[in-house]
Amino acid sequence: MSLYPIKERDALIGNIDTDETNERNRFLTDVETDPRLKDKISILTRSFQNKRTVIENDQLAFNDSIIEITPNEGQIYPGRSVEISG
């Protein structure tokens, strides 16, 4: 279970996909001038796959430009409360 709302998670993954496409296009342009770089495309692909995996599997992350929740882990038991200040 992820704390990213489904739409937000999908948007983040979409941003990663867009970034990967842009980086891949730039990389392929560089490969045209230096064919030795061709072997390094797997590194590029793997780095973006790792970013996707982090977002898809992150159970305790919350991503917002205004609100930050720290610590990233912990429990609030039934009948208890937690103070949130900002």
Steps between C-alpha positions, in 0.01 A plus 500: 500500500636841408411836647523653156145550374454293184473806276809659652700177476396459137597863433842446659556189293383691192757770578768235529392355165520845340840565653624162380379570146675838500822355641489208256457734204789714618708189560427363152610833353826466694543141376488625143813703569671242724392138434699379804218634719251246362583246772400745770131522408425217742623720787258772393211254473582340836514833684151597385368152577639534853318833542173338390551209738562734794173684438298184438632319809534787746259431783583793722579787269292810467584748227373855522666835442324658800461223760782284632438202727791394717598253621411287203399208714317429820162400634205674655312251712121496544387738771819707465568823312784685340556873483561647157645847491601714211 
